[in-house]
């Protein structure tokens, strides 16, 4: 069974952004829980924080620490830009997490929440 978590982030505290954050959280919790081969290992959330730096993102830092402690195998995020907007940070942390979690992979889930359609991209292979 694969242990799966999700990372959710919005960059402002505007009402539409907060609604998006709630949608992300509900979607991932339901999506992960419905997959019989996955164990839901939680959500990591940063609300109203820019993705250009990981320094002030407590949810991101907790996610990295939990990855180092091997608490999950797969991390889902709505878009790679939710994980990190800074390309160097994105590369650095993806490599770091792959190094500390032998089975780690990062999957982007582009979702249309109202229609419940999705695309998962894993290691260069797309499925839907």
C-alpha positions in Angstrom: 0.0 0.0 0.0 1.4 3.4 -1.0 1.3 6.1 1.7 0.0 9.3 0.1 -0.2 12.9 1.2 -1.1 16.2 -0.5 0.4 19.7 -0.5 -2.1 22.6 -0.9 -1.2 26.3 -1.1 -2.8 29.6 -2.1 -0.8 32.9 -2.3 -3.3 35.3 -0.9 -6.1 35.4 1.7 -8.7 36.7 -0.7 -12.0 35.0 -0.5 -11.7 33.3 -3.9 -8.2 32.0 -3.0 -9.5 30.7 0.3 -12.3 29.0 -1.5 -9.8 27.4 -3.8 -7.8 26.2 -0.8 -10.8 24.5 0.7 -11.6 22.9 -2.6 -8.1 21.6 -2.9 -8.2 20.1 0.6 -11.6 18.5 0.2 -10.7 17.1 -3.3 -7.4 15.5 -2.2 -8.7 14.1 1.0 -11.6 12.4 -0.9 -9.5 11.4 -3.9 -6.7 9.8 -1.8 -9.2 8.0 0.5 -11.1 6.6 -2.5 -8.0 4.8 -3.9 -7.9 1.4 -2.3 -4.2 1.0 -2.9 -3.4 4.3 -1.0 -3.2 5.1 2.6 -4.2 8.8 3.4 -1.3 10.3 5.3 -2.5 13.9 5.6 -2.5 17.3 4.1 0.2 20.0 4.2 -1.3 23.4 3.8 0.1 27.0 3.4 -2.6 29.7 3.4 -1.9 33.2 2.0 1.8 32.6 1.4 3.8 33.2 -1.9 5.4 30.1 -3.4 8.5 32.1 -4.5 10.3 31.0 -1.3 10.0 28.1 1.0 11.3 30.0 4.0 8.0 31.2 5.5 5.9 28.2 4.5 5.3 26.2 7.7 3.2 23.5 5.9 5.9 23.0 3.3 8.6 22.8 6.0 6.5 20.2 7.9 6.0 18.2 4.7 9.8 18.1 4.1 10.5 17.0 7.7 7.8 14.3 7.4 9.3 13.2 4.1 12.7 12.9 5.8 11.1 10.8 8.4 9.5 8.6 5.7 5.9 9.3 6.6 4.7 9.2 3.0 5.7 7.8 -0.4 3.7 9.9 -2.8 2.9 13.6 -2.7 0.1 15.1 -4.7 -0.3 18.8 -5.5 -2.8 20.7 -7.7 0.0 22.1 -9.8 3.8 22.1 -9.6 3.6 25.8 -9.0 1.7 25.1 -5.7 4.8 23.1 -4.6 7.3 25.8 -5.6 7.2 28.8 -8.0 11.0 29.2 -7.8 12.5 26.7 -10.3 15.7 26.2 -8.3 13.6 25.5 -5.1 11.4 23.1 -7.1 14.4 21.1 -8.4 16.3 21.2 -5.0 13.3 19.9 -3.0 12.2 17.3 -5.5 15.7 15.9 -5.5 16.0 16.1 -1.7 12.7 14.3 -1.2 13.6 11.6 -3.7 16.9 11.1 -1.9 15.4 10.8 1.6 12.3 8.8 0.5 13.3 5.9 -1.6 9.8 5.6 -3.0 9.0 9.3 -3.2 7.4 10.7 -6.3 5.7 14.0 -6.9 2.5 14.0 -8.9 0.6 17.0 -10.3 -3.2 16.7 -10.3 -4.8 19.2 -12.5 -8.4 19.0 -11.4 -11.8 20.4 -12.5 -13.4 20.0 -9.1 -17.0 20.4 -10.2 -16.6 17.7 -12.8 -14.2 15.5 -10.8 -11.9 15.0 -13.8 -8.2 14.7 -13.2 -4.9 14.0 -14.8 -2.0 12.4 -12.8 1.5 12.8 -14.2 4.0 10.3 -12.7 7.6 10.0 -13.8 6.8 11.2 -17.3 3.7 8.9 -17.8 0.3 10.5 -18.0 -2.9 8.6 -17.1 -6.5 9.7 -16.6 
